[in-house]
Amino acid sequence: MASSTAVKIQNPSRLDLLREAHLLGPANGEAFDRLTRMASRLLDAPGALIYLAGEGHGFYGSVIGGVAAPHADVGGEGLLQRAIRSPAAVAIDDIHAAGIVSDPLLGDFHAQAFLGAPLVVRGIALGSFIVVDVRPRHWSEPEIRLIGRLAQSAAGEIELRLAATAVESSREGTPKEASASNRRRVLIAEDDAPMRKLIVHCLAGDDYEIEEAHDGRETLEILRKQRVDALVLDLIMPDLSGWDVLQKRTEDERLRQIPVIVVSGRRGPDIARAVAFGISGLLPKPFEAGDLRELVRSCLTENRAGGRIAAH
């Protein structure tokens, strides 16, 4: 059994993804730390960590309440590896009662209870998201579901890294065709800094002049004072929301001429509401970099007089 586990965890595709996301090593940034802090608080657990199965050894990408030390034997049979290869969350109420007497988590966290879920990206398990307690406890069904959602959030952060890497690679060797005077200006209105950075990365290779807005009020100020050829708009923002921006746009003839591409995680009735505002494009989160680039290009070049909505 140990050999089959090692083969799965040491999948070359897994290592390729970790390498592309620049995750073959510790110190993976605030995004992972924010998630482990959230896990510790929401689950009232003194220990929380994101474990990544690296090349020949595993390591903690983020850790709270324990020792951030690397561990060898990526293909072993410990609790860390058990959570990686499990198709669902693993909950152990009492580690000693389960017959586990030797495991890194016992020393690094003094763990007596364990809850972990696989961290899966593009169908490949890259690691695990884990919380531990220093005393036995019963993990409830809502807690088990929560660790699964936290693992999905961590996987989403890795997807952002992979998308940014892909955009950087696609930009290499791209010739600059337009002068500064005639470059198309695209305004990115997004309050979430990592998502805004990702959108900027996605569009940078097409030689647009990029402007950024952090909320609806700043978005309207830029639209009214500067030339903007296209607006990429999030719907949920502080101060004034994307909905407010769309409403103000309907009241200004000049602003109505600017094509708006809504990039949002909203679903259902909100989509129909956004379309009713006369937007030019719609892209749900999460999205592929190529889809966003194609949508912006089409909205800048095609005649929208017929009111057709571009979507991916």
C-alpha distance (Angstrom), angle and dihedral (degrees) to the residues before:
residue distance angle dihedral
M1 . . .
A2 3.81 . .
S3 3.78 92.0 .
S4 3.83 94.1 52.3
T5 3.80 90.1 49.4
A6 3.79 91.4 50.9
V7 3.79 91.5 51.1
K8 3.80 92.3 52.9
I9 3.81 97.2 45.0
Q10 3.80 93.4 43.8
N11 3.82 92.0 53.1
P12 3.85 107.6 152.0
S13 3.81 89.9 -136.4
R14 3.80 88.8 59.0
L15 3.79 91.4 53.8
D16 3.81 90.6 47.2
L17 3.81 91.1 55.3
L18 3.80 92.8 47.4
R19 3.79 90.0 48.9
E20 3.82 93.6 48.3
A21 3.81 90.3 49.8
H22 3.83 90.3 48.2
L23 3.80 90.5 -119.6
L24 3.80 101.8 128.2
G25 3.79 91.2 111.8
P26 3.79 140.7 32.7
A27 3.81 128.9 -84.6
N28 3.81 97.2 67.8
G29 3.77 98.6 168.9
E30 3.75 145.2 -108.0
A31 3.81 95.7 -52.9
F32 3.82 93.1 68.7
D33 3.81 92.1 40.1
R34 3.80 90.4 53.2
L35 3.81 90.6 53.8
T36 3.82 95.0 48.5
R37 3.81 90.8 48.3
M38 3.79 88.6 50.8
A39 3.80 91.6 49.0
S40 3.80 92.7 50.1
R41 3.80 91.3 50.0
L42 3.81 99.6 42.4
L43 3.79 94.9 44.1
D44 3.82 94.7 38.2
A45 3.81 88.7 -128.3
P46 3.84 122.7 148.1
G47 3.81 93.0 -147.3
A48 3.82 129.1 50.8
L49 3.79 130.3 161.8
I50 3.76 146.6 164.1
Y51 3.79 110.2 -137.2
L52 3.80 120.5 -161.5
A53 3.78 122.0 -166.4
G54 3.79 101.2 -134.2
E55 3.76 133.3 -175.2
G56 3.82 105.7 -56.1
H57 3.80 92.9 -21.3
G58 3.76 141.2 41.2
F59 3.78 127.0 -124.9
Y60 3.77 141.0 -176.9
G61 3.81 111.5 -99.4
S62 3.81 87.5 -169.6
V63 3.78 131.2 0.4
I64 3.80 138.6 -174.8
G65 3.79 124.4 -173.3
G66 3.80 99.1 5.3
V67 3.77 146.6 65.6
A68 3.83 114.2 -69.1
A69 3.80 94.2 -142.0
P70 3.84 126.7 144.0
H71 3.77 118.8 -114.9
A72 3.78 126.5 -147.9
D73 3.79 125.4 -145.8
V74 3.78 99.2 63.2
G75 3.78 89.0 -179.0
G76 3.81 94.6 51.2
E77 3.78 130.4 120.5
G78 3.83 100.3 -112.1
L79 3.78 128.4 124.8
L80 3.80 92.6 -95.0
Q81 3.78 92.1 56.3
R82 3.81 92.9 41.1
A83 3.80 90.1 60.4
I84 3.81 91.5 49.1
R85 3.77 96.4 54.1
S86 3.81 96.7 39.6
P87 3.83 115.6 102.2
A88 3.82 89.3 -142.2
A89 3.80 140.1 20.7
V90 3.82 117.6 -57.0
A91 3.82 116.4 -140.8
I92 3.81 122.5 -172.1
D93 3.80 114.3 178.7
D94 3.81 96.1 -170.9
I95 3.81 118.1 19.5
H96 3.82 95.9 -167.6
A97 3.81 92.6 46.4
A98 3.81 87.2 53.3
G99 3.81 88.3 60.1
I100 3.82 96.3 -108.9
V101 3.80 109.1 140.0
S102 3.80 102.6 153.9
D103 3.80 123.3 48.1
P104 3.84 135.2 124.2
L105 3.80 90.3 -116.2
L106 3.81 90.9 61.0
G107 3.78 90.7 61.1
D108 3.80 101.9 32.0
F109 3.81 96.5 44.3
H110 3.85 104.9 12.5
A111 3.79 83.3 -124.0
Q112 3.79 120.3 -167.4
A113 3.82 98.2 162.6
F114 3.81 127.3 37.9
L115 3.80 135.8 -162.2
G116 3.80 120.7 173.5
A117 3.80 141.5 158.2
P118 3.81 131.8 -165.7
L119 3.79 118.1 -101.0
V120 3.81 102.0 -135.1
V121 3.80 124.9 -173.4
R122 3.81 121.3 177.6
G123 3.78 90.2 -12.8
I124 3.82 94.0 -53.6
A125 3.82 124.4 110.8
L126 3.81 107.2 -129.4
G127 3.78 98.5 172.5
S128 3.78 141.6 -50.4
F129 3.80 141.5 -84.6
I130 3.81 110.5 -135.4
V131 3.79 141.4 179.8
V132 3.80 124.2 -172.3
D133 3.79 136.4 -171.4
V134 3.79 127.8 -150.4
R135 3.80 91.3 -132.7
P136 3.81 133.2 42.6
R137 3.81 114.2 -86.9
H138 3.76 139.6 165.9
W139 3.80 113.5 -108.7
S140 3.80 109.5 -142.3
E141 3.80 124.5 -142.3
P142 3.84 92.4 -107.8
E143 3.82 89.2 52.4
I144 3.79 91.3 49.9
R145 3.80 90.6 50.1
L146 3.82 90.3 47.8
I147 3.82 94.2 55.7
G148 3.79 87.7 52.6
R149 3.80 91.3 53.3
L150 3.79 91.5 47.2
A151 3.79 89.6 52.2
Q152 3.82 88.7 51.8
S153 3.82 89.6 51.5
A154 3.80 90.7 52.4
A155 3.80 89.1 48.8
G156 3.81 88.2 52.0
E157 3.81 90.4 55.8
I158 3.80 89.0 53.6
E159 3.81 90.2 49.4
L160 3.82 88.5 55.5
R161 3.80 90.0 52.4
L162 3.80 91.3 49.4
A163 3.80 91.9 48.8
A164 3.81 91.6 49.9
T165 3.80 90.5 49.5
A166 3.81 90.9 50.4
V167 3.79 91.2 51.2
E168 3.80 92.2 48.9
S169 3.79 89.9 51.2
S170 3.80 93.2 48.6
R171 3.81 90.8 52.0
E172 3.80 94.1 57.2
G173 3.78 110.3 108.6
T174 3.81 94.0 5.4
P175 3.83 108.0 148.1
K176 3.79 119.6 -128.7
E177 3.80 106.3 -121.0
A178 3.79 106.2 168.8
S179 3.77 129.3 63.8
A180 3.80 119.8 -127.6
S181 3.81 90.5 -105.9
N182 3.82 96.0 60.3
R183 3.80 102.5 30.8
R184 3.80 113.3 126.5
R185 3.79 112.9 -110.8
V186 3.82 117.6 -136.1
L187 3.80 122.2 -171.3
I188 3.82 117.2 -150.1
A189 3.82 111.4 -156.3
E190 3.82 107.9 -171.3
D191 3.81 128.9 131.7
D192 3.83 95.9 -159.7
A193 3.82 105.2 87.5
P194 3.85 98.3 -153.2
M195 3.81 91.6 47.9
R196 3.81 91.7 46.3
K197 3.80 90.0 50.3
L198 3.81 90.4 50.1
I199 3.82 92.2 51.8
V200 3.81 90.8 49.0
H201 3.81 89.7 50.7
C202 3.79 90.7 49.4
L203 3.80 93.2 54.7
A204 3.79 101.0 34.8
G205 3.82 93.3 86.1
D206 3.81 92.2 62.4
D207 3.81 93.4 63.9
Y208 3.79 97.0 -117.1
E209 3.76 121.8 154.9
I210 3.80 101.0 -115.5
E211 3.80 125.1 -150.3
E212 3.81 122.9 -175.5
A213 3.80 131.6 -149.9
H214 3.81 125.5 -173.1
D215 3.81 99.3 -160.1
G216 3.79 142.8 5.6
R217 3.80 96.0 -89.4
E218 3.80 92.8 54.7
T219 3.81 89.4 45.4
L220 3.80 92.6 56.9
E221 3.81 92.2 46.1
I222 3.81 91.2 54.9
L223 3.81 93.0 44.4
R224 3.81 91.5 52.8
K225 3.81 97.5 43.5
Q226 3.80 104.2 36.6
R227 3.77 139.8 42.6
V228 3.80 109.3 -98.5
D229 3.80 121.0 -177.8
A230 3.80 97.4 -172.9
L231 3.81 137.0 6.0
V232 3.82 123.3 -146.3
L233 3.80 103.1 -161.2
D234 3.80 136.4 -168.8
L235 3.80 113.7 -154.5
I236 3.81 99.8 -146.0
M237 3.82 111.9 60.7
P238 3.82 134.7 138.0
D239 3.81 126.9 -100.8
L240 3.80 95.2 11.5
S241 3.80 115.9 15.0
G242 3.77 129.5 -140.8
W243 3.81 87.1 -101.6
D244 3.82 88.9 59.1
V245 3.81 90.0 50.8
L246 3.81 90.8 52.0
Q247 3.80 91.0 49.0
K248 3.83 93.1 49.5
R249 3.79 89.0 47.7
T250 3.81 91.0 59.7
E251 3.82 89.1 56.9
D252 3.83 95.4 54.6
E253 3.80 121.0 65.7
R254 3.82 93.6 -156.2
L255 3.80 93.6 49.9
R256 3.81 90.8 49.5
Q257 3.80 88.5 64.6
I258 3.83 91.7 61.7
P259 3.83 111.8 92.3
V260 3.81 112.6 -125.9
I261 3.79 124.0 -152.1
V262 3.79 113.3 -165.2
V263 3.80 114.5 -148.9
S264 3.77 107.3 -175.1
G265 3.78 146.0 139.4
R266 3.82 90.7 -134.3
R267 3.80 118.0 119.1
G268 3.80 141.7 -173.6
P269 3.82 118.6 13.1
D270 3.80 91.9 9.2
I271 3.79 89.6 66.0
A272 3.80 92.7 55.1
R273 3.81 89.5 46.2
A274 3.81 91.7 52.5
V275 3.81 92.2 48.1
A276 3.80 89.5 52.4
F277 3.81 88.6 62.2
G278 3.80 89.7 65.7
I279 3.79 99.3 -108.3
S280 3.80 118.7 173.8
G281 3.79 100.3 -143.6
L282 3.78 142.5 17.1
L283 3.81 128.3 -159.0
P284 3.82 122.9 173.0
K285 3.81 121.9 -142.1
P286 2.98 126.6 -83.7
F287 3.79 96.5 46.1
E288 3.78 141.3 169.2
A289 3.81 117.4 -107.4
G290 3.81 91.8 -128.7
D291 3.81 92.0 54.2
L292 3.80 91.9 54.1
R293 3.80 93.5 47.5
E294 3.81 91.9 49.0
L295 3.80 92.2 47.7
V296 3.81 94.0 50.7
R297 3.81 91.8 47.1
S298 3.79 92.3 50.3
C299 3.81 93.1 46.9
L300 3.80 90.5 51.9
T301 3.79 96.3 47.7
E302 3.81 108.4 31.1
N303 3.80 126.2 82.0
R304 3.81 107.1 -111.7
A305 3.76 96.0 -171.8
G306 3.77 90.0 114.5
G307 3.79 92.2 57.7
R308 3.79 95.6 -122.5
I309 3.80 114.0 166.8
A310 3.79 117.9 -138.4
A311 3.79 113.3 -147.6
H312 3.79 141.0 169.3
